[in-house]
Amino acid sequence: MNTPSNSEEFYNKLRGQLYETATWPTEYLYKFIIKSDLAKIDQVEAIFNNMGAVIRTKESKNGKYTSVSINVVMKSPETVIKKYKEVAEKIEGVISL
């Protein structure tokens, strides 16, 4: 699901789903797609720095894009959404899945 950075409707729906489907704190999997640019990948990793996150990256077949998967324990749906917004604000062209 492609998430516009200002889509409060998306975040409200996600918040409801997270409260219904998980007991908090819980491990959460973030997935982002960005153009294959080491600076942008480093920016994503820096946002989750010092959180005990497990971060995996995988380049697309043609090398144009990189997927970044982040497993990290989050305290609440609010903290999950806060990180999505932070990534969207700081990294141009990021696609949140």
N, CA, C and O atoms as a CHARMM CRD file, in Angstrom:
* protein
*
  388
    1    1 MET  N      0.84700  -1.17900   0.00000 PROA 1      0.00000
    2    1 MET  CA     0.00000   0.00000   0.00000 PROA 1      0.00000
    3    1 MET  C      0.88300   1.23000   0.00000 PROA 1      0.00000
    4    1 MET  O      1.70900   1.39700   0.89800 PROA 1      0.00000
    5    2 ASN  N      0.72900   2.07300  -0.96600 PROA 2      0.00000
    6    2 ASN  CA     1.49100   3.30500  -1.05800 PROA 2      0.00000
    7    2 ASN  C      0.85000   4.33800  -0.15200 PROA 2      0.00000
    8    2 ASN  O     -0.35700   4.56800  -0.22600 PROA 2      0.00000
    9    3 THR  N      1.64800   4.96000   0.70200 PROA 3      0.00000
   10    3 THR  CA     1.11100   5.86400   1.71000 PROA 3      0.00000
   11    3 THR  C      1.55400   7.29100   1.47000 PROA 3      0.00000
   12    3 THR  O      2.73900   7.59200   1.60900 PROA 3      0.00000
   13    4 PRO  N      0.64000   8.18200   1.11500 PROA 4      0.00000
   14    4 PRO  CA     1.01900   9.59200   1.04300 PROA 4      0.00000
   15    4 PRO  C      1.39800  10.06300   2.43900 PROA 4      0.00000
   16    4 PRO  O      0.76500   9.68000   3.42300 PROA 4      0.00000
   17    5 SER  N      2.43300  10.89500   2.52200 PROA 5      0.00000
   18    5 SER  CA     2.93900  11.29400   3.83100 PROA 5      0.00000
   19    5 SER  C      1.92100  12.08600   4.64300 PROA 5      0.00000
   20    5 SER  O      2.04500  12.15700   5.86600 PROA 5      0.00000
   21    6 ASN  N      0.92800  12.67700   4.00700 PROA 6      0.00000
   22    6 ASN  CA    -0.04300  13.49200   4.73500 PROA 6      0.00000
   23    6 ASN  C     -1.40400  12.81900   4.84600 PROA 6      0.00000
   24    6 ASN  O     -2.39800  13.49400   5.11600 PROA 6      0.00000
   25    7 SER  N     -1.47300  11.53700   4.65000 PROA 7      0.00000
   26    7 SER  CA    -2.75100  10.83800   4.62900 PROA 7      0.00000
   27    7 SER  C     -3.20700  10.44700   6.03100 PROA 7      0.00000
   28    7 SER  O     -2.95800   9.33100   6.48800 PROA 7      0.00000
   29    8 GLU  N     -3.87300  11.37300   6.70400 PROA 8      0.00000
   30    8 GLU  CA    -4.35900  11.09200   8.05500 PROA 8      0.00000
   31    8 GLU  C     -5.40400   9.98100   8.05000 PROA 8      0.00000
   32    8 GLU  O     -5.51500   9.22400   9.01400 PROA 8      0.00000
   33    9 GLU  N     -6.16500   9.88500   6.97000 PROA 9      0.00000
   34    9 GLU  CA    -7.15800   8.80700   6.86000 PROA 9      0.00000
   35    9 GLU  C     -6.46300   7.44500   6.90400 PROA 9      0.00000
   36    9 GLU  O     -6.92500   6.52800   7.58300 PROA 9      0.00000
   37   10 PHE  N     -5.35200   7.32000   6.17800 PROA 10     0.00000
   38   10 PHE  CA    -4.58800   6.07700   6.20200 PROA 10     0.00000
   39   10 PHE  C     -4.09600   5.77500   7.61400 PROA 10     0.00000
   40   10 PHE  O     -4.23300   4.65000   8.09500 PROA 10     0.00000
   41   11 TYR  N     -3.52700   6.77100   8.27300 PROA 11     0.00000
   42   11 TYR  CA    -2.97500   6.55500   9.61100 PROA 11     0.00000
   43   11 TYR  C     -4.06200   6.22700  10.63100 PROA 11     0.00000
   44   11 TYR  O     -3.83800   5.41800  11.53100 PROA 11     0.00000
   45   12 ASN  N     -5.21900   6.83500  10.50400 PROA 12     0.00000
   46   12 ASN  CA    -6.32100   6.51900  11.41900 PROA 12     0.00000
   47   12 ASN  C     -6.78400   5.07000  11.23800 PROA 12     0.00000
   48   12 ASN  O     -7.06300   4.37400  12.21500 PROA 12     0.00000
   49   13 LYS  N     -6.86100   4.62700   9.99400 PROA 13     0.00000
   50   13 LYS  CA    -7.25500   3.24100   9.72000 PROA 13     0.00000
   51   13 LYS  C     -6.19600   2.27600  10.25400 PROA 13     0.00000
   52   13 LYS  O     -6.52200   1.26400  10.87600 PROA 13     0.00000
   53   14 LEU  N     -4.93300   2.59900  10.00500 PROA 14     0.00000
   54   14 LEU  CA    -3.84000   1.76600  10.49700 PROA 14     0.00000
   55   14 LEU  C     -3.85600   1.69800  12.02000 PROA 14     0.00000
   56   14 LEU  O     -3.68400   0.62300  12.59500 PROA 14     0.00000
   57   15 ARG  N     -4.05800   2.81700  12.66600 PROA 15     0.00000
   58   15 ARG  CA    -4.11400   2.86400  14.13500 PROA 15     0.00000
   59   15 ARG  C     -5.17000   1.89400  14.66100 PROA 15     0.00000
   60   15 ARG  O     -4.90900   1.13700  15.59600 PROA 15     0.00000
   61   16 GLY  N     -6.35000   1.91600  14.06700 PROA 16     0.00000
   62   16 GLY  CA    -7.42400   1.02000  14.48400 PROA 16     0.00000
   63   16 GLY  C     -7.05300  -0.43700  14.28700 PROA 16     0.00000
   64   16 GLY  O     -7.30400  -1.27000  15.15800 PROA 16     0.00000
   65   17 GLN  N     -6.45400  -0.74900  13.13900 PROA 17     0.00000
   66   17 GLN  CA    -6.05300  -2.12600  12.86000 PROA 17     0.00000
   67   17 GLN  C     -4.98800  -2.60100  13.84000 PROA 17     0.00000
   68   17 GLN  O     -5.02300  -3.74400  14.29500 PROA 17     0.00000
   69   18 LEU  N     -4.04900  -1.73100  14.16200 PROA 18     0.00000
   70   18 LEU  CA    -2.97600  -2.11400  15.07800 PROA 18     0.00000
   71   18 LEU  C     -3.50600  -2.37800  16.48400 PROA 18     0.00000
   72   18 LEU  O     -3.06500  -3.31500  17.14900 PROA 18     0.00000
   73   19 TYR  N     -4.44300  -1.56100  16.93400 PROA 19     0.00000
   74   19 TYR  CA    -5.02800  -1.78200  18.26300 PROA 19     0.00000
   75   19 TYR  C     -5.80900  -3.09700  18.30300 PROA 19     0.00000
   76   19 TYR  O     -5.82600  -3.77900  19.32800 PROA 19     0.00000
   77   20 GLU  N     -6.45600  -3.45400  17.18800 PROA 20     0.00000
   78   20 GLU  CA    -7.27700  -4.66800  17.14500 PROA 20     0.00000
   79   20 GLU  C     -6.45900  -5.94500  17.00500 PROA 20     0.00000
   80   20 GLU  O     -6.87000  -6.99500  17.49800 PROA 20     0.00000
   81   21 THR  N     -5.31000  -5.87200  16.34400 PROA 21     0.00000
   82   21 THR  CA    -4.61000  -7.10900  15.97000 PROA 21     0.00000
   83   21 THR  C     -3.38000  -7.44100  16.80100 PROA 21     0.00000
   84   21 THR  O     -2.78100  -8.49800  16.60600 PROA 21     0.00000
   85   22 ALA  N     -2.99200  -6.57500  17.71300 PROA 22     0.00000
   86   22 ALA  CA    -1.76100  -6.85200  18.44800 PROA 22     0.00000
   87   22 ALA  C     -1.88900  -6.46400  19.91300 PROA 22     0.00000
   88   22 ALA  O     -2.68300  -5.59900  20.28200 PROA 22     0.00000
   89   23 THR  N     -1.08500  -7.12900  20.73900 PROA 23     0.00000
   90   23 THR  CA    -0.94600  -6.77300  22.13700 PROA 23     0.00000
   91   23 THR  C      0.36000  -5.99500  22.25500 PROA 23     0.00000
   92   23 THR  O      1.40800  -6.45100  21.79900 PROA 23     0.00000
   93   24 TRP  N      0.28900  -4.84100  22.86000 PROA 24     0.00000
   94   24 TRP  CA     1.43600  -3.92900  22.89400 PROA 24     0.00000
   95   24 TRP  C      2.16800  -3.99300  24.21400 PROA 24     0.00000
   96   24 TRP  O      1.53700  -4.16200  25.25700 PROA 24     0.00000
   97   25 PRO  N      3.50600  -3.86100  24.19700 PROA 25     0.00000
   98   25 PRO  CA     4.39100  -3.70600  23.04200 PROA 25     0.00000
   99   25 PRO  C      4.47900  -4.98600  22.22100 PROA 25     0.00000
  100   25 PRO  O      4.23100  -6.08200  22.72400 PROA 25     0.00000
  101   26 THR  N      4.83800  -4.83000  20.94500 PROA 26     0.00000
  102   26 THR  CA     4.94700  -5.96700  20.04000 PROA 26     0.00000
  103   26 THR  C      6.01800  -5.70200  18.98700 PROA 26     0.00000
  104   26 THR  O      6.41600  -4.55900  18.75800 PROA 26     0.00000
  105   27 GLU  N      6.47900  -6.78400  18.34800 PROA 27     0.00000
  106   27 GLU  CA     7.41900  -6.62500  17.24700 PROA 27     0.00000
  107   27 GLU  C      6.63600  -6.21900  16.01000 PROA 27     0.00000
  108   27 GLU  O      5.59600  -6.80000  15.70000 PROA 27     0.00000
  109   28 TYR  N      7.14200  -5.22100  15.31300 PROA 28     0.00000
  110   28 TYR  CA     6.45900  -4.69700  14.13200 PROA 28     0.00000
  111   28 TYR  C      7.42100  -4.73200  12.95100 PROA 28     0.00000
  112   28 TYR  O      8.61700  -4.48500  13.10400 PROA 28     0.00000
  113   29 LEU  N      6.89000  -5.04000  11.77700 PROA 29     0.00000
  114   29 LEU  CA     7.69300  -5.08200  10.55500 PROA 29     0.00000
  115   29 LEU  C      7.33500  -3.89200   9.67300 PROA 29     0.00000
  116   29 LEU  O      6.21000  -3.77700   9.18500 PROA 29     0.00000
  117   30 TYR  N      8.30200  -3.01700   9.48000 PROA 30     0.00000
  118   30 TYR  CA     8.16100  -1.90100   8.53900 PROA 30     0.00000
  119   30 TYR  C      8.77100  -2.34100   7.21400 PROA 30     0.00000
  120   30 TYR  O      9.76700  -3.06400   7.18200 PROA 30     0.00000
  121   31 LYS  N      8.15300  -1.88800   6.11200 PROA 31     0.00000
  122   31 LYS  CA     8.72900  -2.12600   4.78700 PROA 31     0.00000
  123   31 LYS  C      8.66000  -0.82500   4.00200 PROA 31     0.00000
  124   31 LYS  O      7.62000  -0.17100   3.91900 PROA 31     0.00000
  125   32 PHE  N      9.79600  -0.47800   3.43300 PROA 32     0.00000
  126   32 PHE  CA     9.89400   0.73500   2.62600 PROA 32     0.00000
  127   32 PHE  C     10.57500   0.39900   1.31200 PROA 32     0.00000
  128   32 PHE  O     11.42500  -0.49000   1.25100 PROA 32     0.00000
  129   33 ILE  N     10.19700   1.11600   0.26000 PROA 33     0.00000
  130   33 ILE  CA    10.85100   1.02000  -1.03800 PROA 33     0.00000
  131   33 ILE  C     11.39900   2.41000  -1.34000 PROA 33     0.00000
  132   33 ILE  O     10.68600   3.41100  -1.26600 PROA 33     0.00000
  133   34 ILE  N     12.69500   2.44400  -1.68500 PROA 34     0.00000
  134   34 ILE  CA    13.31200   3.71700  -2.04500 PROA 34     0.00000
  135   34 ILE  C     14.22500   3.50600  -3.24000 PROA 34     0.00000
  136   34 ILE  O     14.64100   2.38200  -3.52300 PROA 34     0.00000
  137   35 LYS  N     14.53600   4.59900  -3.94600 PROA 35     0.00000
  138   35 LYS  CA    15.50900   4.48800  -5.03700 PROA 35     0.00000
  139   35 LYS  C     16.82500   4.05100  -4.42600 PROA 35     0.00000
  140   35 LYS  O     17.16700   4.44900  -3.31200 PROA 35     0.00000
  141   36 SER  N     17.55500   3.23400  -5.15700 PROA 36     0.00000
  142   36 SER  CA    18.83000   2.71000  -4.66100 PROA 36     0.00000
  143   36 SER  C     19.83900   3.84600  -4.54600 PROA 36     0.00000
  144   36 SER  O     20.54800   4.18300  -5.49500 PROA 36     0.00000
  145   37 ASP  N     19.87600   4.42000  -3.35300 PROA 37     0.00000
  146   37 ASP  CA    20.74000   5.54700  -3.04400 PROA 37     0.00000
  147   37 ASP  C     21.23300   5.31800  -1.61400 PROA 37     0.00000
  148   37 ASP  O     20.44800   5.34900  -0.66600 PROA 37     0.00000
  149   38 LEU  N     22.53800   5.08900  -1.46800 PROA 38     0.00000
  150   38 LEU  CA    23.07900   4.76200  -0.15000 PROA 38     0.00000
  151   38 LEU  C     22.75600   5.81900   0.89900 PROA 38     0.00000
  152   38 LEU  O     22.53600   5.48400   2.06300 PROA 38     0.00000
  153   39 ALA  N     22.72300   7.08000   0.50600 PROA 39     0.00000
  154   39 ALA  CA    22.41400   8.14400   1.47300 PROA 39     0.00000
  155   39 ALA  C     20.99000   7.98400   2.00800 PROA 39     0.00000
  156   39 ALA  O     20.75000   8.15700   3.20300 PROA 39     0.00000
  157   40 LYS  N     20.04800   7.65300   1.12300 PROA 40     0.00000
  158   40 LYS  CA    18.65900   7.47100   1.55800 PROA 40     0.00000
  159   40 LYS  C     18.50600   6.22300   2.42000 PROA 40     0.00000
  160   40 LYS  O     17.76400   6.22900   3.40300 PROA 40     0.00000
  161   41 ILE  N     19.20400   5.16000   2.05400 PROA 41     0.00000
  162   41 ILE  CA    19.16000   3.93400   2.86300 PROA 41     0.00000
  163   41 ILE  C     19.72100   4.22600   4.25500 PROA 41     0.00000
  164   41 ILE  O     19.16300   3.78500   5.26000 PROA 41     0.00000
  165   42 ASP  N     20.82200   4.96800   4.30800 PROA 42     0.00000
  166   42 ASP  CA    21.41200   5.34600   5.59300 PROA 42     0.00000
  167   42 ASP  C     20.45400   6.19600   6.41800 PROA 42     0.00000
  168   42 ASP  O     20.40200   6.06300   7.64100 PROA 42     0.00000
  169   43 GLN  N     19.69500   7.06900   5.75700 PROA 43     0.00000
  170   43 GLN  CA    18.71600   7.89900   6.47300 PROA 43     0.00000
  171   43 GLN  C     17.64100   7.02900   7.12900 PROA 43     0.00000
  172   43 GLN  O     17.27400   7.25100   8.28300 PROA 43     0.00000
  173   44 VAL  N     17.14400   6.04700   6.39200 PROA 44     0.00000
  174   44 VAL  CA    16.13200   5.14500   6.95000 PROA 44     0.00000
  175   44 VAL  C     16.71000   4.41600   8.15800 PROA 44     0.00000
  176   44 VAL  O     16.07900   4.34400   9.21300 PROA 44     0.00000
  177   45 GLU  N     17.91300   3.87900   7.99500 PROA 45     0.00000
  178   45 GLU  CA    18.54000   3.15100   9.09600 PROA 45     0.00000
  179   45 GLU  C     18.75800   4.05400  10.30300 PROA 45     0.00000
  180   45 GLU  O     18.58000   3.61100  11.43800 PROA 45     0.00000
  181   46 ALA  N     19.13700   5.30100  10.08500 PROA 46     0.00000
  182   46 ALA  CA    19.38000   6.23800  11.18800 PROA 46     0.00000
  183   46 ALA  C     18.10800   6.51500  11.98800 PROA 46     0.00000
  184   46 ALA  O     18.17700   6.72000  13.20000 PROA 46     0.00000
  185   47 ILE  N     16.95800   6.52600  11.33400 PROA 47     0.00000
  186   47 ILE  CA    15.69000   6.78600  12.01900 PROA 47     0.00000
  187   47 ILE  C     15.39100   5.68100  13.03000 PROA 47     0.00000
  188   47 ILE  O     14.74500   5.92600  14.04900 PROA 47     0.00000
  189   48 PHE  N     15.85900   4.47300  12.75000 PROA 48     0.00000
  190   48 PHE  CA    15.59700   3.34000  13.64800 PROA 48     0.00000
  191   48 PHE  C     16.83600   2.97000  14.48300 PROA 48     0.00000
  192   48 PHE  O     16.86600   1.92100  15.12700 PROA 48     0.00000
  193   49 ASN  N     17.84600   3.83500  14.46500 PROA 49     0.00000
  194   49 ASN  CA    19.08100   3.58900  15.19700 PROA 49     0.00000
  195   49 ASN  C     18.82100   3.53600  16.70100 PROA 49     0.00000
  196   49 ASN  O     17.95200   4.24500  17.20900 PROA 49     0.00000
  197   50 ASN  N     19.56300   2.71000  17.40200 PROA 50     0.00000
  198   50 ASN  CA    19.48100   2.57300  18.86700 PROA 50     0.00000
  199   50 ASN  C     18.12600   2.07800  19.36100 PROA 50     0.00000
  200   50 ASN  O     17.74100   2.35800  20.49600 PROA 50     0.00000
  201   51 MET  N     17.40300   1.34800  18.52100 PROA 51     0.00000
  202   51 MET  CA    16.10400   0.79400  18.92000 PROA 51     0.00000
  203   51 MET  C     16.14200  -0.73100  18.94400 PROA 51     0.00000
  204   51 MET  O     15.12300  -1.36700  19.21400 PROA 51     0.00000
  205   52 GLY  N     17.28700  -1.32100  18.66900 PROA 52     0.00000
  206   52 GLY  CA    17.39100  -2.77000  18.60600 PROA 52     0.00000
  207   52 GLY  C     16.76200  -3.34400  17.34900 PROA 52     0.00000
  208   52 GLY  O     16.38000  -4.51400  17.32200 PROA 52     0.00000
  209   53 ALA  N     16.65200  -2.53600  16.31600 PROA 53     0.00000
  210   53 ALA  CA    16.00000  -2.95600  15.07400 PROA 53     0.00000
  211   53 ALA  C     16.90000  -3.89200  14.26700 PROA 53     0.00000
  212   53 ALA  O     18.12100  -3.74400  14.24200 PROA 53     0.00000
  213   54 VAL  N     16.25900  -4.85600  13.61000 PROA 54     0.00000
  214   54 VAL  CA    16.93200  -5.71500  12.64600 PROA 54     0.00000
  215   54 VAL  C     16.54500  -5.18500  11.26700 PROA 54     0.00000
  216   54 VAL  O     15.37300  -5.19100  10.88900 PROA 54     0.00000
  217   55 ILE  N     17.55100  -4.72900  10.52500 PROA 55     0.00000
  218   55 ILE  CA    17.29500  -4.07100   9.24700 PROA 55     0.00000
  219   55 ILE  C     17.89200  -4.90800   8.12300 PROA 55     0.00000
  220   55 ILE  O     19.06500  -5.28000   8.15600 PROA 55     0.00000
  221   56 ARG  N     17.04700  -5.19800   7.11500 PROA 56     0.00000
  222   56 ARG  CA    17.49100  -5.93900   5.93300 PROA 56     0.00000
  223   56 ARG  C     17.19100  -5.09900   4.69300 PROA 56     0.00000
  224   56 ARG  O     16.15000  -4.44800   4.60700 PROA 56     0.00000
  225   57 THR  N     18.11000  -5.12500   3.74600 PROA 57     0.00000
  226   57 THR  CA    17.88900  -4.43200   2.48400 PROA 57     0.00000
  227   57 THR  C     18.02700  -5.42500   1.34400 PROA 57     0.00000
  228   57 THR  O     18.75700  -6.41100   1.43500 PROA 57     0.00000
  229   58 LYS  N     17.30400  -5.13700   0.26400 PROA 58     0.00000
  230   58 LYS  CA    17.36800  -5.99300  -0.92200 PROA 58     0.00000
  231   58 LYS  C     17.14800  -5.12400  -2.14800 PROA 58     0.00000
  232   58 LYS  O     16.14100  -4.42400  -2.25800 PROA 58     0.00000
  233   59 GLU  N     18.10300  -5.17900  -3.06800 PROA 59     0.00000
  234   59 GLU  CA    17.97200  -4.42000  -4.30700 PROA 59     0.00000
  235   59 GLU  C     17.00800  -5.10600  -5.24400 PROA 59     0.00000
  236   59 GLU  O     16.88500  -6.33100  -5.24200 PROA 59     0.00000
  237   60 SER  N     16.31800  -4.30300  -6.05200 PROA 60     0.00000
  238   60 SER  CA    15.44400  -4.86100  -7.07500 PROA 60     0.00000
  239   60 SER  C     16.29500  -5.53000  -8.14900 PROA 60     0.00000
  240   60 SER  O     17.51200  -5.35200  -8.19700 PROA 60     0.00000
  241   61 LYS  N     15.64700  -6.28600  -8.99000 PROA 61     0.00000
  242   61 LYS  CA    16.33100  -7.04600 -10.03600 PROA 61     0.00000
  243   61 LYS  C     17.21900  -6.15300 -10.90200 PROA 61     0.00000
  244   61 LYS  O     18.34200  -6.53100 -11.23900 PROA 61     0.00000
  245   62 ASN  N     16.72300  -4.98100 -11.25900 PROA 62     0.00000
  246   62 ASN  CA    17.49800  -4.08200 -12.11500 PROA 62     0.00000
  247   62 ASN  C     18.36100  -3.09800 -11.31300 PROA 62     0.00000
  248   62 ASN  O     19.09200  -2.29900 -11.89800 PROA 62     0.00000
  249   63 GLY  N     18.27900  -3.15200  -9.98600 PROA 63     0.00000
  250   63 GLY  CA    19.11700  -2.30700  -9.13700 PROA 63     0.00000
  251   63 GLY  C     18.64400  -0.88200  -8.96500 PROA 63     0.00000
  252   63 GLY  O     19.31900  -0.07500  -8.32500 PROA 63     0.00000
  253   64 LYS  N     17.48800  -0.56100  -9.52900 PROA 64     0.00000
  254   64 LYS  CA    16.99900   0.81600  -9.46500 PROA 64     0.00000
  255   64 LYS  C     16.39200   1.15000  -8.09600 PROA 64     0.00000
  256   64 LYS  O     16.46500   2.29400  -7.64700 PROA 64     0.00000
  257   65 TYR  N     15.79900   0.16300  -7.44200 PROA 65     0.00000
  258   65 TYR  CA    15.14500   0.37900  -6.15200 PROA 65     0.00000
  259   65 TYR  C     15.69600  -0.58600  -5.10700 PROA 65     0.00000
  260   65 TYR  O     16.23700  -1.64200  -5.43400 PROA 65     0.00000
  261   66 THR  N     15.54600  -0.20100  -3.85400 PROA 66     0.00000
  262   66 THR  CA    15.94200  -1.04600  -2.73600 PROA 66     0.00000
  263   66 THR  C     14.78700  -1.14200  -1.76500 PROA 66     0.00000
  264   66 THR  O     14.17100  -0.13300  -1.42100 PROA 66     0.00000
  265   67 SER  N     14.49000  -2.36200  -1.31700 PROA 67     0.00000
  266   67 SER  CA    13.49000  -2.51900  -0.26300 PROA 67     0.00000
  267   67 SER  C     14.23600  -2.57600   1.06800 PROA 67     0.00000
  268   67 SER  O     15.29100  -3.20100   1.18100 PROA 67     0.00000
  269   68 VAL  N     13.67400  -1.92000   2.05700 PROA 68     0.00000
  270   68 VAL  CA    14.25300  -1.90000   3.39200 PROA 68     0.00000
  271   68 VAL  C     13.20200  -2.46800   4.33900 PROA 68     0.00000
  272   68 VAL  O     12.12000  -1.90000   4.48700 PROA 68     0.00000
  273   69 SER  N     13.52700  -3.59600   4.98100 PROA 69     0.00000
  274   69 SER  CA    12.63000  -4.23800   5.94900 PROA 69     0.00000
  275   69 SER  C     13.22800  -4.04800   7.32900 PROA 69     0.00000
  276   69 SER  O     14.41500  -4.29200   7.54600 PROA 69     0.00000
  277   70 ILE  N     12.38800  -3.60700   8.26300 PROA 70     0.00000
  278   70 ILE  CA    12.86300  -3.30300   9.60900 PROA 70     0.00000
  279   70 ILE  C     11.96900  -3.99800  10.62300 PROA 70     0.00000
  280   70 ILE  O     10.77200  -3.71800  10.70000 PROA 70     0.00000
  281   71 ASN  N     12.54900  -4.90600  11.40200 PROA 71     0.00000
  282   71 ASN  CA    11.83500  -5.54100  12.50700 PROA 71     0.00000
  283   71 ASN  C     12.27800  -4.85500  13.79100 PROA 71     0.00000
  284   71 ASN  O     13.47000  -4.77000  14.08500 PROA 71     0.00000
  285   72 VAL  N     11.30600  -4.36700  14.55000 PROA 72     0.00000
  286   72 VAL  CA    11.64000  -3.65700  15.78100 PROA 72     0.00000
  287   72 VAL  C     10.46800  -3.74300  16.74500 PROA 72     0.00000
  288   72 VAL  O      9.31000  -3.73600  16.32600 PROA 72     0.00000
  289   73 VAL  N     10.76500  -3.82200  18.02900 PROA 73     0.00000
  290   73 VAL  CA     9.71300  -3.83800  19.04000 PROA 73     0.00000
  291   73 VAL  C      9.23400  -2.40500  19.25100 PROA 73     0.00000
  292   73 VAL  O     10.02000  -1.50400  19.54200 PROA 73     0.00000
  293   74 MET  N      7.93300  -2.22100  19.09700 PROA 74     0.00000
  294   74 MET  CA     7.33300  -0.89300  19.27300 PROA 74     0.00000
  295   74 MET  C      6.38800  -0.92900  20.46800 PROA 74     0.00000
  296   74 MET  O      5.78600  -1.96000  20.76900 PROA 74     0.00000
  297   75 LYS  N      6.26500   0.21500  21.14600 PROA 75     0.00000
  298   75 LYS  CA     5.48100   0.28300  22.38500 PROA 75     0.00000
  299   75 LYS  C      3.98000   0.37700  22.16000 PROA 75     0.00000
  300   75 LYS  O      3.19600  -0.12100  22.96900 PROA 75     0.00000
  301   76 SER  N      3.57300   1.02000  21.05500 PROA 76     0.00000
  302   76 SER  CA     2.14500   1.24500  20.81600 PROA 76     0.00000
  303   76 SER  C      1.90400   1.57500  19.35000 PROA 76     0.00000
  304   76 SER  O      2.84700   1.86900  18.61600 PROA 76     0.00000
  305   77 PRO  N      0.63300   1.52900  18.91500 PROA 77     0.00000
  306   77 PRO  CA     0.31600   1.96700  17.55900 PROA 77     0.00000
  307   77 PRO  C      0.76700   3.40800  17.29000 PROA 77     0.00000
  308   77 PRO  O      1.15800   3.74300  16.17200 PROA 77     0.00000
  309   78 GLU  N      0.70900   4.24600  18.31100 PROA 78     0.00000
  310   78 GLU  CA     1.12000   5.64300  18.13300 PROA 78     0.00000
  311   78 GLU  C      2.60400   5.74300  17.77500 PROA 78     0.00000
  312   78 GLU  O      2.98900   6.56500  16.94400 PROA 78     0.00000
  313   79 THR  N      3.44000   4.90100  18.40700 PROA 79     0.00000
  314   79 THR  CA     4.86700   4.94400  18.09700 PROA 79     0.00000
  315   79 THR  C      5.14000   4.39200  16.69900 PROA 79     0.00000
  316   79 THR  O      6.05900   4.85200  16.02200 PROA 79     0.00000
  317   80 VAL  N      4.35200   3.41500  16.26500 PROA 80     0.00000
  318   80 VAL  CA     4.47700   2.87600  14.90800 PROA 80     0.00000
  319   80 VAL  C      4.19700   3.98300  13.89800 PROA 80     0.00000
  320   80 VAL  O      4.97300   4.19000  12.96600 PROA 80     0.00000
  321   81 ILE  N      3.10300   4.68300  14.08300 PROA 81     0.00000
  322   81 ILE  CA     2.69200   5.73700  13.15500 PROA 81     0.00000
  323   81 ILE  C      3.68400   6.89500  13.17200 PROA 81     0.00000
  324   81 ILE  O      3.97200   7.48500  12.13000 PROA 81     0.00000
  325   82 LYS  N      4.20000   7.21800  14.34000 PROA 82     0.00000
  326   82 LYS  CA     5.18400   8.30200  14.45700 PROA 82     0.00000
  327   82 LYS  C      6.40400   8.01100  13.58200 PROA 82     0.00000
  328   82 LYS  O      6.92200   8.91100  12.92100 PROA 82     0.00000
  329   83 LYS  N      6.86300   6.76300  13.57600 PROA 83     0.00000
  330   83 LYS  CA     8.02400   6.39600  12.75600 PROA 83     0.00000
  331   83 LYS  C      7.69000   6.46000  11.26000 PROA 83     0.00000
  332   83 LYS  O      8.51300   6.91600  10.46600 PROA 83     0.00000
  333   84 TYR  N      6.48500   6.00400  10.86600 PROA 84     0.00000
  334   84 TYR  CA     6.08700   6.12100   9.45900 PROA 84     0.00000
  335   84 TYR  C      6.13300   7.58300   9.02300 PROA 84     0.00000
  336   84 TYR  O      6.65200   7.90500   7.95400 PROA 84     0.00000
  337   85 LYS  N      5.58900   8.45700   9.85100 PROA 85     0.00000
  338   85 LYS  CA     5.56100   9.88700   9.50800 PROA 85     0.00000
  339   85 LYS  C      6.96900  10.46700   9.44200 PROA 85     0.00000
  340   85 LYS  O      7.27200  11.27300   8.56200 PROA 85     0.00000
  341   86 GLU  N      7.82400  10.06000  10.36800 PROA 86     0.00000
  342   86 GLU  CA     9.19700  10.56000  10.37700 PROA 86     0.00000
  343   86 GLU  C      9.93000  10.16100   9.09500 PROA 86     0.00000
  344   86 GLU  O     10.62400  10.97800   8.48900 PROA 86     0.00000
  345   87 VAL  N      9.77200   8.90900   8.69000 PROA 87     0.00000
  346   87 VAL  CA    10.40400   8.44900   7.44900 PROA 87     0.00000
  347   87 VAL  C      9.85900   9.23100   6.25800 PROA 87     0.00000
  348   87 VAL  O     10.62700   9.67700   5.40600 PROA 87     0.00000
  349   88 ALA  N      8.54100   9.39900   6.19400 PROA 88     0.00000
  350   88 ALA  CA     7.91700  10.10600   5.06600 PROA 88     0.00000
  351   88 ALA  C      8.37500  11.56100   4.99900 PROA 88     0.00000
  352   88 ALA  O      8.55000  12.10400   3.90900 PROA 88     0.00000
  353   89 GLU  N      8.56900  12.19500   6.15200 PROA 89     0.00000
  354   89 GLU  CA     8.98500  13.60000   6.18900 PROA 89     0.00000
  355   89 GLU  C     10.45800  13.77500   5.80300 PROA 89     0.00000
  356   89 GLU  O     10.82000  14.76000   5.15900 PROA 89     0.00000
  357   90 LYS  N     11.29400  12.82800   6.19300 PROA 90     0.00000
  358   90 LYS  CA    12.73500  13.00300   6.01900 PROA 90     0.00000
  359   90 LYS  C     13.29000  12.44600   4.71500 PROA 90     0.00000
  360   90 LYS  O     14.36300  12.86100   4.27700 PROA 90     0.00000
  361   91 ILE  N     12.57800  11.51300   4.08700 PROA 91     0.00000
  362   91 ILE  CA    13.13300  10.83200   2.92000 PROA 91     0.00000
  363   91 ILE  C     12.22200  11.02400   1.72200 PROA 91     0.00000
  364   91 ILE  O     11.11500  10.48800   1.66500 PROA 91     0.00000
  365   92 GLU  N     12.70200  11.78100   0.78900 PROA 92     0.00000
  366   92 GLU  CA    11.92100  12.08900  -0.40800 PROA 92     0.00000
  367   92 GLU  C     11.73400  10.84700  -1.26700 PROA 92     0.00000
  368   92 GLU  O     12.68300  10.10700  -1.52700 PROA 92     0.00000
  369   93 GLY  N     10.49800  10.62700  -1.70400 PROA 93     0.00000
  370   93 GLY  CA    10.20300   9.54900  -2.65100 PROA 93     0.00000
  371   93 GLY  C     10.05800   8.16700  -2.02400 PROA 93     0.00000
  372   93 GLY  O      9.96800   7.17200  -2.74400 PROA 93     0.00000
  373   94 VAL  N     10.03300   8.08900  -0.70400 PROA 94     0.00000
  374   94 VAL  CA     9.90000   6.78400  -0.04900 PROA 94     0.00000
  375   94 VAL  C      8.48100   6.24300  -0.22000 PROA 94     0.00000
  376   94 VAL  O      7.51300   7.00400  -0.18700 PROA 94     0.00000
  377   95 ILE  N      8.36400   4.93800  -0.40000 PROA 95     0.00000
  378   95 ILE  CA     7.06900   4.27800  -0.47700 PROA 95     0.00000
  379   95 ILE  C      6.96900   3.37500   0.74700 PROA 95     0.00000
  380   95 ILE  O      7.82000   2.51200   0.96200 PROA 95     0.00000
  381   96 SER  N      5.92900   3.57700   1.54200 PROA 96     0.00000
  382   96 SER  CA     5.69600   2.74900   2.72300 PROA 96     0.00000
  383   96 SER  C      4.75500   1.62300   2.35600 PROA 96     0.00000
  384   96 SER  O      3.73300   1.84700   1.70700 PROA 96     0.00000
  385   97 LEU  N      5.09400   0.41100   2.76900 PROA 97     0.00000
  386   97 LEU  CA     4.23700  -0.73900   2.48300 PROA 97     0.00000
  387   97 LEU  C      3.65800  -1.27300   3.76700 PROA 97     0.00000
  388   97 LEU  O      2.90500  -2.24600   3.74600 PROA 97     0.00000
